[in-house]
Amino acid sequence: MYPKFYAMFSNTNLYLTADLKISDVVFDNPRILLLLEHFGIYFPLQEKTISEICRENKLNPEVFLAFANLYYGTVHAYPVAFSHKDTQSIISFLKNGHHYYLLEKFPDIRQNLLQLYEANHEREISMVEKFFNEYFNEVTEHLKYEDEVVFPYIASLYQQILMNKSFEEPVSYSVEEYKEHHNDIEEKLSDLNNLLVKYLPRKDDQKIRRRLILCLSELEYDLTIHANIEDLILIPLVERMELELKTRR
């Protein structure tokens, strides 16, 4: 499936380069704040450029710009731009995204659902809650799989490359399995939004419903970029790492 992109808030005339002030990028597209947080970059940003921020955080500026372009809805091909040295910052970014979903966004959504139920006792509210709980369980399982299987596997490849080894035998896993397991968890949020926008009977719940829809939109936005990073950048990078190790045999 062709990747889904968003370009909310973005100024299409702004071309991201490493010498651009990071504060200007944030003013132009506030969603870049999520990018910074996932990289572990926090306020104050002062007058620092992207290059300076990346140097301070031991981050490849090309990785930062590639991710930032996704937050601007810009599609690029990344054939050989990154090396095994970038895997640690990429995985750290994705793990921080997991924490954001599980510890911030999902609790926010649950709270809004609770308030919606208090304001509107229509039986369809139970459908929304049931749908969300099933979705939450699916996403949690997916993130757990990445944290416990995929990321440790990539870390082991990184260590093998650093130690100038070949593939350790037996090979019990490969990125192909990850690609098969990699589903579009962000797409099911569209079904939940459809329920809220098109079909759920209305009572005195407009403000609560608006907050919930915006919250779901923020989650879908970041999950989509998260998936694109994995599909367009991480998986091709890991495939190259596997190939490099196999050629050492």
N, C-alpha and C positions, 0 to 999 in steps of 0.2 A: 504494500500500500504506500502511496506517495505521502511523504511526511506532511503533517498539518502544522501550519505556522500562524502566529498572531503578530500583529504590528501595532497594537494599541499604544497610544501616546507618542509613537515614534515620529520623528521628523525625517522624511525620506531624503532631505537634502544634507543630512548629517552623515558624513563618511567617517567611520571609526578608524582611527590610527593611534599608534602607541604614544604619540606626543600630545594627544588631546587631554585636557583636564578631566579627571574622572568626575568632578562635581558637575561639570557641564553636561556630561552624559546622563547623570542622575536627574538633573533638572529637565532634560529633554525626554527621558523615558524613566519614570519612577520605578518601573518594574525591575530595572537594573539593580535596585537594592537587594532583591532576592539573589541575583548573581553574586553580589559582593558578600552577602551573608554565607552563601554556600561555599565560597572560597575562604571564609573566615576573615573577611576584611570588614572593619567596622569604622564608625565615625571617631574623630573628625577626619574629613578627607583633605582639608586645607586646600592648597593650590597645587596639589600633586597631580602629575600626569599618570596615565595608564602605565607607562614604562616605569616610572618611579614606584608606583604601588606594587607592580609585579616584582620589581627588584627587591623591595622590602620584604615581600612575602615568598621569595624564592619560587616564583611562578613564571613559566614561559609566557611572554606577552602574546605569542601566537595562539596559545591555548585560550587565554583570556579573551582575545579578539574573536576567535572562532565561536566561543560560547556567547559572547555579547551579540554577535551577528544573529544568532538564533533568537535572542530576545528582541531583535529588531525585525524578525521575520525574513531574514536574508538567507537564501540557500547558497551554499558553496560546496564544492567537491574538495575533499581533503585526502588526496591520494597517498602522499608520503610526508606530510607536513610535520608529523609528530613521531617521537621515538619512545622507546621503553622508559626513558627517563621521565616522561610526562604521565605515566600511569598512576603514580602515587597522588599527584594533585588532582587528576581526573576522578579517581576513586574517592578521594577525600571529599570532593565537590558532591559526588552522587550520594555518599553516606550522609553528608549534612542535609541534602535534600530529603533523604529518608526521615531524619529527625524532624525536619520542618513539617512533613506530612503527618507523622504519627503523634508528635507532641504539640503541634500548634493548629494545623488546619483541620484535622479530623475532630479534635475536641471543640473547636469553634463551630463546626457544622453540627455536631451533636447538640451543643447548647442552643443553636438556632432551631433545630428540629424540636427540642423540648419546649421552647417558647411557642413554636408554631402549634404544637399539640395543645398547649394550654389555652391558646386563643381560638383554636378551631378543632372541634371534636368530631368532624366528619370522619367516617370510617376510612376514607381514602388516605388520611394522614398515616394510618397504620401501614398502608401499602408503601408509602414513601419511606417510613422508618425501616420496614422490613427490607426494602430494596437497598437502602443505604447500608444496613448492617451486613447484608450479604456481600455488597461491594467492598466494604471495609475489610471483611475477612479475606476476600480475594486479594486485595492490595497488600494487606499485611503479610499474607503467605508469599506473595511475589517478592516483596522487599526482603523478607527473611531469607528466601532462596538466594537472592543476590548477595546479602551480607554473609551468609554462612557457606555458600558454595562458589559462586562466581568470583567474588572479590578475592577470597583466599587463593583461588586457582590462579588468578592474574598475578597476585603477589608472588606466588611460587614461580611463575614464569619469569618475572622480573628478577628474582634472586638467582635463578639458573643462568640468565643472561649475564648478570653481574659477575658470577663465578665462572663464566666461560664454559658452561656445561652444555651437554646435549639434553634432549628430552629424557627425563628419568623414566625408567621402566618399572612396572607396566604403566602405560598411559591410560588412565581411567576416566578421563574427561577431556573435552575439547570445547572450543567456542561454538562449534556447530550445535551442540546440545543446548547451549544458551540461546542461540538463535531460534531453535525450535520451541523452547520454553518461553520465549519473549513474546508476550501477548500485549495487546493495546489496552492496558488497564484504564487509560484516560478516556477512551471513547464511550464507556458505559455511563459516564457522567452526563452525556447528552440526553440519555433516556430519562435520567432523574430530572434534568432541567425541563424536559418536555412535560413531565407530569406537573411540575410546579407552574409552568407558564401557560400551558394549554388546557389542562384537564382538571386540576384540583379545585373543588368548589371553594368559593371565596367567602370568608366571613370578615371579621375585623382584624385582618392579618397582613395587610398590604406592606407595612414597614418591615415586619418580621420576614415576610416572604422575599422582599427585595434584598434584605441583608443576607439571607440564605442563598439566593441566586448569585449575588456578587461573590460570596464566599466560595461557592462551587466553581464559579468562573475563574477565580484566582487559582484554585487548586488545579483545574483542568489546564489552565495556561502553563503552569510550572511543570505539571506532569508531562505535557506534550513536549516541552523543551528537554526535559529529563530523558524521555524516550528517544528523541532525535539525537541527543548527545551519545547515547548508547549505540544507536543504529548507524549513525553517520561517522562517528569518531572512534568510540571505544572498540566496537566489534572489529572494524577493519584493522585497527592498531593491534589488537590481540591476535588476529589472523596472521599479521606480519611477524609478530613475536614467535608464534608457533612455527611458522615456516623457517625463520632464522635458526631456531633450535633444532629443527629436523634436519637442516642442511649440515649440521655439525656432526651428524652420526657417522 
